[in-house]
Amino acid sequence: MPRIQAKGQVTLERRLRDAVGLRPGDEVEERVVRPGEAIEEAGILVTARRAGFSRFRGILGKGVTQDVMAELRDA
């Protein structure tokens, strides 16, 4: 899965570029697609996924780390 680089660049896999006929120098359209919105043109849909454990950030709610750890140890 491609990752966003420090400068905000994303490299599309060759199989994706080939599937829609992208070549070096081609321009691509960027637009936000909201849930339920119909897409009528061929293209590549990019969705955001959090990397690694960051998707669990905030799962225990707000609190001081020591308090959360103490609560987990007592359980």
C-alpha positions as CSV (number, residue, x, y, z in Angstrom):
1,M,0.0,0.0,0.0
2,P,1.4,3.4,-0.9
3,R,2.3,5.9,1.8
4,I,2.3,9.6,1.7
5,Q,5.9,10.9,1.7
6,A,7.1,13.9,3.7
7,K,6.5,16.3,0.8
8,G,2.9,15.0,0.4
9,Q,3.7,12.8,-2.7
10,V,2.2,9.4,-3.3
11,T,3.5,6.9,-5.7
12,L,0.8,4.8,-7.5
13,E,1.6,1.2,-8.2
14,R,2.3,0.3,-11.8
15,R,-0.7,-2.0,-12.0
16,L,-3.0,0.9,-11.0
17,R,-1.4,3.3,-13.5
18,D,-1.7,0.7,-16.2
19,A,-5.3,-0.1,-15.4
20,V,-6.4,3.5,-16.1
21,G,-3.8,4.2,-18.7
22,L,-1.7,6.8,-16.9
23,R,1.6,7.7,-18.4
24,P,4.5,10.0,-17.3
25,G,3.5,13.6,-17.7
26,D,-0.3,12.9,-17.5
27,E,-2.3,15.2,-15.3
28,V,-4.7,13.7,-12.8
29,E,-7.8,15.1,-11.2
30,E,-8.0,15.4,-7.4
31,R,-11.4,15.6,-5.7
32,V,-13.0,14.5,-2.5
33,V,-15.6,11.7,-2.8
34,R,-18.0,11.5,0.0
35,P,-19.7,8.3,1.2
36,G,-22.7,7.5,-1.0
37,E,-21.5,9.7,-3.8
38,A,-21.7,8.0,-7.2
39,I,-18.5,7.9,-9.3
40,E,-19.3,7.8,-12.9
41,E,-15.8,8.1,-14.4
42,A,-13.0,5.5,-14.5
43,G,-10.2,6.3,-12.2
44,I,-8.4,5.4,-9.0
45,L,-10.1,6.0,-5.6
46,V,-7.7,6.7,-2.8
47,T,-8.9,6.2,0.8
48,A,-7.1,7.2,4.0
49,R,-5.9,4.5,6.3
50,R,-4.1,5.3,9.5
51,A,-0.7,3.7,9.7
52,G,0.2,1.2,12.4
53,F,-1.1,1.6,15.9
54,S,-2.2,5.2,15.4
55,R,-5.7,4.0,14.5
56,F,-6.0,3.0,18.2
57,R,-5.2,6.5,19.5
58,G,-7.9,7.7,21.8
59,I,-9.6,4.3,22.1
60,L,-9.4,4.5,25.9
61,G,-10.7,8.0,26.1
62,K,-9.0,11.0,27.6
63,G,-6.8,10.6,30.6
64,V,-3.4,10.7,32.0
65,T,-1.3,7.7,30.8
66,Q,-0.4,6.7,34.4
67,D,-4.1,6.7,35.4
68,V,-5.0,4.5,32.4
69,M,-2.2,2.1,33.1
70,A,-3.1,1.9,36.8
71,E,-6.7,1.1,35.9
72,L,-5.6,-1.6,33.4
73,R,-3.4,-3.2,36.0
74,D,-6.2,-3.3,38.6
75,A,-8.6,-5.0,36.2
